Amino acid sequence: MIATELQWTLPVYPQLPIEPLSGHGVMLRTTDGREILDFYGGHAVVSLGYGHPALSAAIRAQSETLIFQSNLVPLDVRAGAVEALARFAPAGLDRVFLVNSGAEANENALRLAFRQTGRKQVVALKGGFHGRTAAAAAATWGCSESWYGFPQTPFEIAFVEPDDSQALEKAVGMDTAAIILEPIQGIAGARALAPEFLRAAHAFAGAAGAILIFDEVQCGMGRSGYPFVASMHGVTPDILTTAKGLGGGFPTGAVITSDRIADPLANGDLGSTFGGGPMACAAITAVIGAIRDEDLLGNVRKLSAMIANTCLTGPITAIQGAGFLLGLRTGPPAREVRDELLARNILTGTSADPHVLRLLPPLTLRQEHVEQLAAALGEIVT
Ligand code: PLP
């Protein structure tokens, strides 16, 4: 089956040697009958796990009622989703633009910053990842070597070391349109930025008249144990982007911002055919409803603490990150630990750091799953 897929697709994804057929809760069932505990959640997308009754019912019902209409017409289901998302976001971020992916959200956030400021430069962080479209990729660390793929970047970009407030202050000036950063760097290995650094970024952006963008595509939507990392630290950016867990598996993303940035916009300034489609909106409302009704933020905080207390064992030498975006620092290469865990029916992920294993489980994870992970790690001989 893997060979058949490769025959018809572009050879751009290294694939794992398992073939999931179905999922229930946080478990995947493979074609050869294995039951695999999913601590990776499809790159942080499967926020409610597999077969969540409310999400499945919302998607099914919407597909039968009205599968699509564009932004040419107002929709009740869209009104519900954007209101729920604005209420879920930090106070002051009350205006939503719906798109289809994380990269598209960041592309539009940067576009808004250029529009608002009339400036040309962006400051981003070393280790940051923002997506593979032109602007998002240009703000991604290592873009010229590996992520970019276009002949030139569309704007000037400066990269500074995470948590180096002095370097950030130097890089931000009267040419700076935006500072863009992930408050917890995901692909870099679940690296949580210091709250003081986030506050400094907020102050420098404010003083220079630049737009502060928090990319919460991976760390947002409850994954940190708070609605957003911005909410956790009480630092509100000018623009917040999110995607991945937002639709629980249905592709969707969002740019969330303030009246100050939204009000000057006019018809046609931004656009997206599929963004804000009714299926995505039904999924967003169901995801936010489940996070609230099942106290998933409390669950994330409780079980994240349990992982920190019990999984520092076997090949794991330290644990970083927050909530359910965790980086387990490994003695041996993380890839080897991932393979050992997969042999024990636990799926985890790697990161850009060869010694950090990434955990991005569904927010519906339970205590027994953490116990299973801790036991499996304890068995791995280093
Ligand atoms: N921003 C962050 C922090 C991400 O982790 C990702 C994807 O991994 C993106 C943006 C890009 O999102 P997408 O793949 O949905 O375009």
Residues whose N, C-alpha, C, O or C-beta is under 5 A from the ligand:
A	BS01	PLP	S101 G102 A103 E104 F129 H130 G131 E182 G186 D215 V217 Q218 A243
